[in-house]
């Protein structure tokens, strides 16, 4: 067992509920909530990836523009 408890067997009455005691409505609500959480997490990760890629592209474009302007002597870098 976790939490620093001894590894003694529990000998009291069974306190856990089995899934068969859940109604179909409860199971459906649990499944829907799990789906919502999973899709929310996926969309957040996709969004982070899109922002990361956009930042990379913008940064690369800015560096390329600065290099082009510097080499074409349109700007001088001190």
N, C-alpha and C positions, 0 to 999 in steps of 0.2 A: 504494500500500500504506500501511497505517497504522503507527504506532509509530516514525515518523521514518526509515523505511527508504527506500532509493532505489527509483525506479519501474523497476527492471530486470526483464526477463522471466525467469522460472525456466526453465532448460533441462534440468533433471534428470528422472528418471522420475516418472511420475504416482503420487502418494501418496494421493490421495483415493479413497475407496471409493464406488461408486455404490450407489443404493438397491436395485438388483437383486441385490446380494450379501448383503443382509439376508434372513434367513429370515422366514417368515410369523409365527412365534412372536415374533421380535424386533420386528417391525413392530407386532404386537398389543400387546406390552409397552410400546412407545414411545407408541402411541396411548392406551392405558389411563392411563399416567402423565400424559400431556398433558391428558386429560380430568379426572383427579383434581385436577391443579393449577388448571385453569381453573374447575372447580366450587368448589374451596376459595376461590379469589379472589372469585368471584361471591358466595358466601355471606358472606364477610367484609365485602364492600361493602354487601350488603343489611343485615347486622347493624349496621354503622356507621350506615346511614341510619335504621334503626329506633330506635337509641339516640339519635341526633340529634333525631329527631322527638319521641320521648318526653320528652327534656330540654326541648325547646321548649314542648311542651304543658304540662308540669309547671311550668316557669318562668312561663309566661303565666297559668296558673291561680293560682299563688301571688301574682303581682302583682295580679291581679283581686281575689283574696280580701283582700289587704292594702288595696287601694283601697276596696273595699266596707266593710270594717271601719272604715277611717279616716273615710269619709263618713257612716257610720251612727253614728259616735262611740262605737263599741264599744271601740276602742283609741285612744290618743292617740300621735301620732308627734311626738317632740321633736327 
